[in-house]
Amino acid sequence: MNTQFPTSDENTESSETAVEIDCSEALALVPAYTVGATDIDETRLVEAALFRCPEVLAEVKTYRSLKTAMLGTAPAVEPPPALRANILRAIEAEPAPVAKLAGGGRRRNYPLGWLAAAVVAALILTNAFWFSQVNRMREDQNQIAASLQQQNDLLLALSAGSAVRVEMYSPENTEDSGYATVVYDPQTRYAVLYTDRLPTLTPEQAYQLWLLQGEDRESAGVFQVKPDGTGMLVFHAGQSFDRYTAFGISVEPVAGSQFPTTPPVAVARF
Amino acid sequence: MPEATLIADSDLMSRILQRDQSAFASLYDRYGALVFSLARHVLQDDGMAEEVVQDVFLKVWQQAVTWDEERGKLVSWLLTMTRYTAIDRLRKEQRRPLRNSSSIDSLYDLLPDSDSADENLHLDSTALRGMIAALPDEQQAMLQLAFFQGMSHSEIADKTNIPLGTVKTRLRLGVQRLRHMWQAEHPAEDENS
């Protein structure tokens, strides 16, 4: 466990980097994306294109029912009878889920510039269903807690201005050091991390995002950055965000680590 | 389970939200075999498949609130969760790097579900098995490695010693061909705009 994790935060600026998207390249990757075969850079390209290229979004949707049906193509195998009893015993020992409420801290809501615009554009392209969800957001928070899930919920939160944005900076905080931004939806705990100007790593290395609660470090996932230092990670927090005391990014082996093993390259403390 | 099958999935889930263990048992009776079959197919190991099934159903118990009926049928939600959980387990077993959530087609899953896609999942899947079997062997193999083993283009190339470009081409052609066959049988299921 690295005691330098975290050190400081306090941040003022935001910066958003526009990324050029090759729609035709993304379109050719859609079949592989459908079955989860795209490599990280390819996945990023397709997912970025979903917001910028209507033809890519339309193409992805043509695979939807196929993918659903593929989930059921595994040969039927009966589970052992004891499994049922084991599972029923396990839930008896489980406490009731804890209600989740958003926390404030130093996290702030921000207008999100082109990102929000892209999200709204994607919603328009997707269908009117999302707009009904946005309306619900205004009307019934409890209903939102039930219906907001996965990343579409985060996107909706962005478009409605209810997402929370946290800036992460290098402990050195020099002008040319990299930084990262986490945007999360407090209700659903889905979040997106964007980075800029982080140094590129060797093929054996990856960045790993940590969510810290006192001495506990929870990994939110590993990610790579492009040569310009931009990168993205979509993740789901294990707990309500108001329980975390800091976020940190460290350099780890490409498979990730159980705990941070290097000093943080970017941090935010609450 | 004739009695259990009369109860709608949404009603079962509402009761599970109220911590009704008999509803949870009914849900397991309805979908446990399907979930186990998928986990077993990914992992090729009974013990690990049982652990995945247990993880999945515990998530249902703990996070039933996150299922949204408007976004898709319960069986799709369960099987999607099973696939992710089983592939994560497989990658850990094989000491392959975990892929973050955005790298296993998760944004794809935010798109609106089609109403009929999983209405008759068993029937659809039986037909789909035949379509997959009609693909050339090398395309079937790519599909299996990608969808059920969670392998990316480059991982498949490494495993099979097939050039990366060939892997990409075979997989793209195979999935496209499958979609064409699928759409011929289900012409209006997916949205095109």
Interface residues (C-beta under 8 A of the other chain):
Chain A: A28 P31 A32 Y33 T34 V35 G36 A37 T38 D39 I40 E42 T43 R44 E47 L50 L57 A58 V60 K61 T62 Y63 R64 S65 L66 K67 T68 A69 M70 L71 G72 T73 A74 P75 A76 V77 E78 P79 P80 L83 R84 N86 I87 L88 A90 I91 E92 E94 A96 P97 T126 N127 F129 A145 A146 S147 Q149 Q150 Q151 N152 L155 T188 A206 G221 V222 F223 M232 L233 V234 F235 H236 V254 A255 G256
Chain B: R19 Q21 F24 A25 Y28 D29 G32 A33 L34 F36 S37 L38 R40 H41 V42 D46 A49 E50 V53 Q54 F57 L58 W61 Q62 Q63 V65 T66 W67 D68 E70 R71 G72 V75 S76 L79 T80 T82 R83 I87 R95 R96 P97 L98 R99 N100 S101 S102 S103 I104 D105 S106 L107 Y108 D109 L110 L111 P112 D113 S114 S116 A117 D118 L121 H122 D124 S125 L128 R129 I132 M142 L143 A146 F147 F148 G150 M151 S152 H153 S154 I156 K168 L171 R172 G174 V175 Q176 L178 R179 W182 Q183 H186 E189 D190 E191 N192 S193
